[in-house]
């Protein structure tokens, strides 16, 4: 466990993550509007999201193992820097003419392949830098950085699209990659690379990560619950934009997304200042139940004010849930296995997103066609159903004894590594 605080270096990495989040949010928003205008289909938007997400999911496990074997800061630099190639490809296609959905999928896929290197290394680096007492505070700041793509990017993108087109958003995103690579390089120079005396084969490293995860039943149970939760949240993530675009323009969508995401800002700032000291399991369960109810309200009416109110509620709960999940897992996994275990956790917990991205868009199109209400109301009905299921699934957090034990014990002493 790290006993020396490097919170200043963490803040530098956090700043890079914040900038990267804003840039990625601009591209995501711009491409979503571009595709919906071209196709009028929620399924097309979902397909792009799915193909951009799959590489990150499938490569998360080997990327986690690499983070425990090699220089984590160098992996962050490679992943973040090379992921710009996919965005550059999409930009070139648009400059030559109208980019097709297939070309956009290819570019997003390329970017996601390199981005897969970033997440496990970034999470493991946080453990390298901070003391245990700083984890909760850092988690709140990370939630705040993650919320920037929802809080700042939409309103910026919405106004930029009113005076320009999506190519400008892509150019800005490409520029942000350089800044994030520089921040990782500065931190790498300041703390150096962790020396790995013994590098076991990659497959063996991944296997040991799985054994460590299985040795802590509460962590494994929590990850399984998370996979179910991501399924329902993924439906909201995919269908919120087509729901609004069905009756509003891109500028209105940008303002609405920013107002909704301001709930994440309020919670993120609160957690960044004070953090959570106890009752992690209870707070996690309550946050997820409220999230589901907010999704239900989000889809009730085709009214931008009602949508913003319930969207605010939804995003306000996310930092609390993420903070509790992060703490319960981080304090029950040994330091030298953080990379490979986080890679496995990311792979398992995010399987729900794969199913959500694969079926939610088509489901919204089908519901809208069969009911004659259009894709917007079809998306609303799918979000309502997912919200009800999310609230019911949150009850699993309260009834699992293994999950409650994670908070009671607080630290993991590994029983076996093989």
Secondary structure, DSSP 4 states (H G I P E B T S, - for coil): ---S--HHHHHHHHHHHHHHHHHHHHHHHHHHHHHHHHH--HHHHHHHHHHHHHHHHHHHHHHHHHHHHS-HHHHHHHHHHHTHHHHHHHHHHHHHSPPPHHHHHHHHHHHHHHHHHHHHHHHHHHHHH--GGGHHHHHHHHHHHHHHHHHTHHHHHHHHHHHS-HHHHHHHHHHHHHHHHHHHHHHHHHH-PPP-S----HHHHHHHHHHHHHH-HHHHHHHHHHHHHHHHHHHHHHHHHHHHHTTS-HHHHHHHHHHHHHHHHHHHHHHHHT---S-HHHHHHHHHHHHHHHHHHHTT-S-HHHHHHHHHHHHHHHHHHHHHHHHHHHTTS-GGGHHHHHHHHHHHHTHHHHHHHHHHHHHHHHHHHHHTS-HHHHHHHHHHHHHHHHHHHHHHHHH-HHHHHHHHH-S---S---
